[in-house]
Amino acid sequence: MADGRDSLLAHVAWKFTGQTETLATEALGYILSRSVAAREALREMVRDGGADVAPLARVATEVIGKKDERLDLVAFDERGSERVLIEVKFWAGLTSKQPEEYLERLPRDGDPAVLLFVAPEQRLVTLWAEIRRRAEVCCELGDDAGIEGLMSVMVDGSPRRLMLTSWRRLLDVMRSRASADGDSSTRRDILQLGALCERQDRDAFLPIRSEEFAPAIPRRMRDMQKLVNDATTRARRRGFVTTKGLRVVPQVHGYGRWLRIGKDDAWIPAWFGVHYGLWVRQKETPLWLTFSSRYASSVKAKLGDQNHGFTLPVGVEYGAVLDSVVGDLEEIAKTLSGWRRPRRAGGEAALSHPVDRVVAE
């Protein structure tokens, strides 16, 4: 793909902060609408993900559903039935209707149909975990059955599928098909859109939007600090967390504190708090309980990972969020209760890790 600095579309998008997803949606819709090769490439890609959809005849953008859900792109077959619903993402979160109500919109006529999310490569792992978690509330999902760069699951044992791919993969497939068909005009358009998407994927510092200076963001971060402190206090009172000899230690990656979780002689040191790095890389949640590499093997054997991201309930009062976090902490403590501290050759408990020696507040 061309460098973003060489792309007119990427340059224009950079000037219209906050409208990049809209511009990308319209650009993708334009390409798919006017190019048979691009539509066939899209069809081939979802077929690779397990959905052999009918030939796609036309594409519409910004389609409003019966429940006021707004679909970015809809690809119709020759009978006018919706076969591929496409949701465009860069760094915005899922809406309250995604993906549940969008999955409900997929036709139930016995023919294959797909809800496809397209996002930056850097976001695929965390976004797929969140999409699956939400979809499982309303649907029965099969096992992951995609290929590299294309996640795919069957929905309710039917020909309907939920998929996620990257901008890079989708546009590369479309560009290759357009080149093979000698469609140079479409190829140039795809390169323009690809440059825009690469710039979004590459630039670490996203353009600042004026609404980000509103009090909502610092208030939310303050709420997260309160949640960490209150959850720790309640867990300590219930006896499955101790902070004796430990302290609040904000890190470069966020606010939090050291604690030990477990029971009796099975206390395991961990850091509990807002972790920006894990939030970006592993799961779309700010709140984490993370164990050091020293205890990784013991923790992974019990939890499956040394980092636990808390799924925070949305649309509820603070008390319900606090209950959820404390409940998760208690379940973790119970799961780890059989853990024992690594011991030195002479049988003495190993206490050399900095977490075990951190001074009290």
N, C-alpha and C positions, 0 to 999 in steps of 0.2 A: 504493500500500500504506500501511497505517497505520503511524505511528511506533512504534518498538519499545517506547517507554515506555508506550504505550497498550495493549500486548498482554499479556494474562495469561500466555500461553505463553512469550513472550520473557522476562518477569520471572521465571517459575519456572525456566526454563533457566539464567538467570544465577546462580541460587542453587545449581545442581547442576553445578559446574565439572567439565569432562571428560566430561559425558554429553550434550552438545548434539547430536552426530550421532545418538545413540540416540533422543533425544526427537524430532528432526526425522524420522528414519526411521519411527517409530511414528505420528507425526502424518500424514505423507504416506501411509503405508499405510492409515490409518483413512479418510482422505478418498477415496482411490482405491477402497477396498473398498465404501464405502457410496454412492458417487455414480457413476451411469452417465455423467453429463456429464463428470466428471473423467477417467474412463477413455477416453472418446471424444476428449477434448482431448489426452491423452497419445498416443493412436493417431494423431491428426492431426499432431501435432508430429513423430513419428518418420517419418510418411509424407512430410513436408516434407524430411526428411533422406534420403529414398530408400528407405525400408522400408515397404511397404504391408502391414503385419501384419494378421492376422485380428482380428475384434472381440474385445476383452478381456473375459472373463467374471468373473474374480476375481483377487484380489491376496493374496499372503502375505508376511509379513516374517520376517527372520532364518531363512532357509532354508539348511540344511546340505547341502553337496554330497557326492559320493562320495569326493572327495579331501580332505574336511574343510574345504573352502572355505565361508565363511559369506557368503551373499548377503543384502544388505540388504532388497531387495524383488524379488519375482518376479511378473509378470503373466501369467496363463494364458489361452489361448483357450478356446472352448466345448468343445473335445475334451480339455482338460486338458493341452495341450502348452505348454511355456514359450515365450513370444513376446518378452517384454521383461524383461531383467534390469537392475535399477537399483542402482547403487552411489552412496551418499550421501557427499559430502565437504564439509568446511569447510576446515580447515587441516591435518588429519592427512595424512601421506604415504601413498603406495600400499603395500599389503601385499606380501609376497613372492609371493603368488599372483595379483596383479593386474597386467595384465589377462589374462595368458596362460591360466591354468586356467579363468578365467571364460569366455573365448572358446571354449575347448574344450567347455564345457558347452552352448553354443548348439546347438539341434537341427539336424541335417543332413538334414532331410526334404524339402528343396527349396522350402520355404516361407520367407518373410522372417522374420527374428528379429534382435533388437538387444541389444547390451550398451551400456547408457546410463549414463554418469557424470554426476552433477549436482554443481556446485561453485559457489563465489562468482565473480562476474564478474571480480574482480581477479586471479583465479588461472587463468583459462581458457587463456591463452597458454602459460604455463610447464607447466601440468598436461597439456595436449594434447601438447606436445612429448615429455614423459616417457612418457605413455601410448603414443604412437606408437612411440617408441624401443623400449619393452619388447615391444609387440605384434609388431614386425617380427622379433623373435627366433624366433617360432613360426609366424608367418603372413605371407602375402603381402598387402600392403595396397595398395588403389587410391589414386588421387589424392584429395585433399580435395574433397568434393563437397557440403558443407553450405551453409547460408545464414547471414546475420548472426546471431551468438549461438548457432549450432548447428553444431558440427563433426561431420563424418561421413565415414567411409571404408568401402569395400567390403572384405570379408575373403575372401581366397582366391578371388576372382572368383565368389563365390556370393551368394545373396540375404541372407546374414548381414552385419550391419553393426556397426561400432564407432562410438559417438557420445559427444559431450560437450556439455552445455549448462549454462546458468546457472540458479540457483534463480529469479532474477527472470523469465527467459523462460518457464520451465516453469509457474510459478505464475500468471503473467499470462495464459497461454493457457488454463489451467484455470479461472481466475476469469472470463474473458470468456465461455467456454462455459457455465459455471454461471449467469451472469447472463442470457445469451440464453435458457436453458432455464427461467428463473424459479426456480432452485434457490438461494434466499436462504440457507438453512442451510449449504450447502456453500461458498457465497461467503464467509460469515463465518468459517468454519473456515480457508479459504485465506488470508484476511487475517491471521488469527492466526499461521499458519505463516510467511507472508510477512514479518511484523514481526520474527519471530525471525531469519529469514535476513538481513534487511536490517541488523539489529543486528550480526550476525556479519561482514557485508561492510563495515560502516561503521566499527566501533570499531578504532582502530589498536592499542590496547593490549589484547591478549587476556588473559583471566583467568589468573592464575598457578596452576599445578597443583603440588601438593606434590612430585611426582616430578621436576619440573624442577630442584629443588634438589639432586638426587642428583649424585654425582661424574661421571656419564657425560657430561653436557654439557660441563663445563670440560675434562674429559680429551679429548673429541673435538676441541675447539677447540685444545688444546695439540698434539694429533696433527696437525691441519691446519697449524699453524705449523711443525712438524717436517717435514711433507711439502713445504711451500714451500721451506724451507731446503735439504733434501736433494736435491730435484729441481733446484734452481738449481745446487747444487754439482756434481751429476753432469753436468748439461747443459753447465756451464762446462768441465769436464774433457774432454768430448767435442768441444768446440770450436764449438758452434752457439749458445752464449750467452756473453756477456761482462758482467761487473759492474764493470769497471775505471772508476774515477771515480764510481761510483754507490753507493747506500747502501740499507739497510733503512729504509723509510719507512712505518710504520703510519699509516693514514688513519682518519678518523671512520667510514668504512664497513667497516673491517676491517684485518687484519694482512697485510702484504705488503712487496714491495721493487721498486725500479726495476731494470731490466736492459735489455740490448740483445740482440735475437735475430736470427739470420740467418747471414751468412758474409762474410768478407773486407770489401769496401767496401759491403756491403748490410745493415749493422746497422740495426735499427729499434728505437727505444726503446719500452718498454712497462712497465706495472705488473703484477706477478704476485702473486696472493695471494687471501685470503678476502675476498669483496666481498658484504656483506650486501644492498646495494641491488639488484645484478644477480641475486642469489640469489632475492630476492622477486619481481622483475619479469620476468625473462627466461627463466630455466631453473632447475630444481630441483637445483642443485649449488652448493656453497660456493666452489669454486675457479675463478678466472678469470684470463685474460690479457687486459688491456684496453689499447687504444692510444688516444692522445689524438686530439682532433678534427683536429689539425694534419696527422696522417698518415692520417686516416680514408679519404679517397678512394683512396689507394694501397693501403691494407690491404684495403678492401672489394673492390677489383678482384681481389684474390688469394684472400681468405678468404670474402667474402660478407658480413662483418660486422666491425666494429671491436672487438667484444667476443667472446671465445671462452670458453665454459663447458666445463670438463672433465667428461666422463662418468666417474665414479669406479666401478670394479668393486666389487661388494658380496660379502660372504661369503668373502673371500679374505684372506690374510696381507698384512702391510704391504709386503713386498717386491714383491708383484704389483701393488699400488696404485701404488707408486713407479715401477715399470717402465712402467705404463700412462701415467702423467703425463709421464714423460720421453720416452716414445715419441711422444706427442701433440706435445710441444714440438719434437721433432726434425722431425716432419712439417710443422709450421707453419714452421719455419726453412727447410726445403727449398722449400716453396711460395712463401715470400717472398724467396728467394735472388736473384731477378732485380730486386728493388726497388732504386731509387736515391733518395738523399736529395734533397728539393726544393732547387733552387738559386736564388740571387738573380739579378737581371738581369745582373750583371757576371760571372756564372759561379762566384762563390764559394759554397761549400756553406753552406746556412742552418743556423746553430747557435744561434738566439735562443731556442729553446724551453727552458723551465726544466729539462726532462729532460736536455737536452744539457749543462747547466752544473751539475748537482747535485754537491755536494762529496762526496768519499770519506768513508768511515767513519773 
